[in-house]
Amino acid sequence: MKRFITSIAIGFAVMLLASAEVKCPETSDDSVYFPHEAECGKFYECAGRSLVLFECPPGTYFDTRLNICNWNVDCGNLLTSTVPPTTPAKEENEE
């Protein structure tokens, strides 16, 4: 339960931080999308006047031209991965 409350608090803080930088239009008939401020694989969609954070599937990034997650996106200076690289396990020689 404590972890759930912490997750909600973090999500709310992210929405507040994002809303300080990006503002949803007061009225819009179309969906409105904004790229994440630091990570290329994340983006915001306006739900009414609130921002909702989304994450692209692994290996794809938010394409600001098409407003979709896509392959081969120029991310500029944005992070393209927050997952640390993995190293292959060493094989032990059995003699």
N, C-alpha and C positions, 0 to 999 in steps of 0.2 A: 504494500500500500504506500509506503514511504517513497519507493522508487517511482511509482505511478504519479504521485503528487509532484515529485521533483521533475519528471518528464513534462508534465503539464506546465509547470512554472518555467522551464527552459523554453518550451514551445511558445508560450505567451511572451517571454522576453524577446525571442527571435522576431515574433510578429511586431512587437513594439519597436524594435530596432529597425526593422525593414520599413515600417510605416513612417518612421522619421525621415527616411531617405526617398521612399517611393509613395506616391499618393494615388489611390484608385480614383477614377473619375466618379463624380456624383451620380451621373446617369450614363448608361451605355447599353446599347442593344447587343453588342458583340462582346466576346470574351476579351479581356485585356491581360497581357502577359508582360512580365519584367524579368530580365536576367538577375540572377543572384549577384550580390556585390563582390563575392570573393571566389565562388566555386562555379566552374563552367557546367557541371552536371546537375545544377539546381536552378530552379526558377520559381517565380511567384505568379499566381493567377488571382485576379480580383474576383472575389465572391461577394457581390454587392459592393460595399465600400470597404471590405476587409481583405487583407492579403492572406493567401494560403500558400505555404511553401510546398513545393514538389521536388522530387529527385528523379532524374532520368535513370533508366535501366543501365546496368553495368556496360561500359564500353561506348555509351552514347552521351552526347552533350547537348545542351540547349542551343538550338539554332535560332538566333534572333531574327533572321530573314523570314523563316517559315513558321516560327512559334511552335516548334515541335522538338522532341529529342531526336537527334540525327547522328549519323556517322560522319567522320571527316569534317568536323567543325573547327574553325579557327577560333581558339579560345583566348588569343592574345596573352595577357599577363595573368589571367585567372587560373586558379588551381584546377588541375584536371583529375586529381585523385587525392583522397585523404587517407587511403588505405596504404599502410607501409608495404614496401615490396617484400615478397617472400623469397626465401632462399631454398633451393632443393635440399632435401634431407641427405646426409652423407650415408653412403652404403658402407657397412662394415664387412670386411673380408673375413670369412670364416675359413679357418685352416685346420 
